[in-house]
Amino acid sequence: MDDNKTFSSSAISTEQNNVPIHHSVIFIFKDGMTALEKQDFFDAVSKLTTINGVEKFEILKQTSVKNKFEYGILMEFKNMEAYQYYNNHPDHVAFVQNIWLKQVEDFLEIDYEAMG
């Protein structure tokens, strides 16, 4: 997940306000995490779906050996404003600080919109 930046909704153009944002993060846990600890992590991630603006949500397990990452999280938001609301929400910030940073070894985050 990314750092805690704030954005003014007035800075978002009308065009961007109508473009869905796809938020994805792939990651690998720190060594030594038990299956129960991983399940607790996924349960905590799932609770983030209660934040207003989350429209789609999936937790995925990597099936390829093409990279080192084990799991993925995919989310979709109506627009950039909804994504920024989620990203700055106290529940999301607390999850990052109290769980993510302590349990995730490495990750790649991509936030993107459709081009057509």
Beta strands, then each sheet from edge to edge (+ up, - down):
strand 1: 21-29
strand 2: 54-61
strand 3: 71-77
strand 4: 104-112
sheet 1: 2+ 3- 1+ 4-
end
